[in-house]
Amino acid sequence: MRALISIVMTVYNREQYLAAAIESILAQTWRDFDLLIWDDGSTDSSPEIAHHYAASDQRVRVIAAKHQGIAPSIKAAFAATTGTYIGSVDSDDLLAPTALAETTAILDAHPEVGMVYTDYREIDENGQDKGLGRRCSIPYSQERLLIEFITFHFRLIRRSVYEQVGGIDEYFNAVVDYDLCLKLSEVTTVYHLQKPLYYYRRHGRNITNHKLEIRYWSSRAIAHARKRRGLEVEIKDTTL
């Protein structure tokens, strides 16, 4: 039977945190979901951990692929799911138990909403709570999203709207989720659920630690969004 929600988790060498991330999804109060774990060519024990959970819960499926990188992996993973609503959880983060129930309730009650996102709390590598994320205090607006990635974890998206904007664009690599949110904001209503239902883990291997790369690719995503909105015409493609 097709699940209402498909959750994707892309994994590359996250054996230290993977089990906790998977268990946070399996502990959801909303039970009608499937979880696709896409292993991006891990060389540690991540595939074995993923297969362990797939063997014990029929909602979990594992696809082991060659190493491609973030953008190709998450694009392929989303394409391999069938849920009416889709979302992703990073393999080093945690989802609060009511996250799926509360975000699904918004999409069910508001057909004009194409994406709902929640607040988040930051945790350290040992899972210690470090407080509410900075972005949570910023009110949502389409214009503010052009300045800063405020739709930051957790996001549940209508598949129809995801497909309407063409889904993941592999060009953006490091900020693929920011580019996607910018595109979604241009075609649908975005709802900010002001509850911390996601736990973002800070550690030495976070992608967001690569500040220059993130800044560069964020500026590219913003430039493309401004062009789509008729605010700028020329986009000069430069290198780092």
Protein Blocks (a to p, Z undefined) as FASTA:
>chain_A
ZZfbdcddddehilkmmmmmmmmmmmpfblbbcdddddehiablmlmmmmmmmmmomkbc
cdddddebjklmmmmmmmmpcbfbdcdddfkbccdfklmmmmmmmmmmmmmbmbdcdddd
dddfkopaebjafklmpccdfklmmmpcfbgciadddfklmmmnopaafklmmmmmmmmm
mmmmmmcccddddbdfbdcdddfklfklmmmlmmmmmmmmmmmmmmmnopafbdcdddZZ
